[in-house]
Amino acid sequence: MSFLIDCPNCGRRPQPEFAYGGSLGEDREPAMLDALSEDLYFNDNTAGEQLERWFHRFGCERWIVIRRDTRTNAVSGSWEGVDAP
């Protein structure tokens, strides 16, 4: 299911323009490829709001953080950078 993300640099854009970079919340050490793959594809997938990293690959090519409700895909905030304000 596609949804819209408010990029702080490019404005509201469709989700397929972005690459998912994982959820925020836990302090992590830099991951090797296998550990990163496990984190991205086998995460807990909890229902509710969470902070997530997204890379705007077909736009400004910058990392942003969004607050997204995983039940509805509603995005309630976005920030530039890899950490939430």
C-alpha positions, 0 to 999 in steps of 0.5 A: 500500500502506497502512502504520501511522505512530506519531505522537508526539502521536496514537499509531499511525495509518494512513498515509492520515491523513498527507500525504507531505512528502518525504525528508530528507537533502539540504540544500535551499533553500525550493522553488517549486511546480514544484520542490517537485512535481518533488521529491515526485513524481520523486524517486530512490526508493532502496530501503532506510531513509530519513528522511521528512517527513509531515504529520498532516493528519487528526490533530494537524496537525503535521509529523513525521519517520519512518524508513521502509524503502521495501522493506517500508514498515516504520516504525522510528522517528518524531519530532515536527518537520521535522528528525530528532533 
